[in-house]
Amino acid sequence: MATSTTCNEDSVLSDNSEPQFDAVIIGAGAAGTSCAIHAKMNGLKVVLIERDKLGGVWHNTGATPSKALRASAEIYHLIKRSKDYGIDSQINFVSPSKVFERAREISNQARQKLKQKLDEFKVPLIYGEAMIVDNHSVKVNDKLLKAHNIVIATGSQPKILDHNNNSKIKNLILTSENIFNIDQVPKTLAILGGGVIGCEFAGIFPMLDTKVTLVEPKERILSAFDPEISEFLIERFKKRGIEVLVNAKEVKITENGLQINGREHFYDKVLLAIGRNYVFPKGIEKLNLTLTKYNTIQTNEYLQANHNIYAIGDVASGMVAHCAIEHGRIAALNIAGKKTPFRNVIPHVIYSSPEIAMIGSTIIKEEEKDKKFSKKIIFKENLRAQIESRASGFAKITYDQNHNLCGALLACQRAGEIIGYFTIAMQHNLTIEDLKKVVLPYPTYSEIVRQLINDF
């Protein structure tokens, strides 16, 4: 990519031996841009470096375009269900290419708005490959940047499987990075990997009339989460005609699809959702940082990898955009001398159909059964869900003897919005009785919060 900045490059690039910045931030995704903006809000002098597109995975290949694609799919699916609402309509899928074009356009708009925000706060943005020289120096475009602090916010990228340069297999494979560049909806799609990304796309493509098979090598999909989520989603998938193959230990991509446990399966496309690799800047080995068992950079509660090196976003286990944004804010405050620990009270949302959202711990271990308790209700008790014929799902909380919330799990329409109530409660150490004081409008999906805790 050609190099450019939001201001005169010479004004931020120099070979001066004295640090000219409070921080050099490497990576202009959710974490890096948040850090840069909050740093400027706190009067710091920073520079932001990006080797590819502004917005990182967040706006280019992740949350933004995938939710745009999901929105189009849901509209199409809802119209096909119009008889459930007393309306007789006919619809043809006029232009698949426009669905993907819309997702790309929304990504473009998000990037433009982000650029405007950076310009508003006068954040210098340099396009180029950053190379760490030492604890205070970063080289980009053959110029040296000196700073009191370095922030690593370089994100992650999808894992891929070796296809031995076989062109037919190469054309068969999709990843979360290139799936938004296709112009035709495949008739059949195998999704390899039953984690969050795999399950989200498994929910989207059947709404676009694709026959989907979800392939997972472990015993259950979403194995990192509460088993109730896996059970619920598999039941929903089966009702929608989505085939789920678990314990798929031996999987090989062929020119025609997949070979699973020795049996050939034919698919138009194969989407790889087998995890992500963390991306580190060149020269990072010079910093002698410690990695966790997950290969992320180990940080303290202030997001410091060492005294003047910060790691935020994916590379520091902040694998969702809203967590990365908060990482950026916290790192900026700490660089500004406003000692602020990162509190890992972060909700997670799986944008399946319906959505699944969770925060805290919703699994009660055997040794905790006399100290922790749970309450669960089905979503059919929510009138708004019945009105809109979207009453599938459940809501669950865990709590201790003093009625402090330990966790919440929602599998229902608008779960990603509703989880905010529980997030606020847990962030501010509110009890269930405190939460009961909040009056919620009727009839709304969010009323499920009151329905869940009314008996306390």
Secondary structure, 3 states (H helix, E strand, C coil): CCCCCCCCHHHCCCCCCCCCEEEEEECCCHHHHHHHHHHHHCCCCEEEEECCCCCHHHHHCCHHHHHHHHHHHHHHHHHHCHHHHCCCCCCCCCCHHHHHHHHHHHHHHHHHHHHHHHHHCCCCEEECCCEEEECCEEEECCEEEEEEEEEECCCEEECCCCCCCCHHHHHHEEECCCHHHCCCCCCEEEEECCCHHHHHHHHHHHHHCCEEEEECCCCCCCCCCCHHHHHHHHHHHHHCCCEEECCCCCEEEECCEEEECCEEEECCEEEECCCEEECCCECHHHHCCCECCCCCECCCCCCEEECCEEECHHHHCCCCHHHHHHHHHHHHHHHCCCCCCCCCCCCEEECCCCCEEEEECCCCCHHHCCCEEEEEEEHHHCHHHHHCCCCCCEEEEEEECCCEEEEEEEECCCHHHHHHHHHHHHHCCCEHHHHHCCCCCCCCHHHHHHHHHCCC
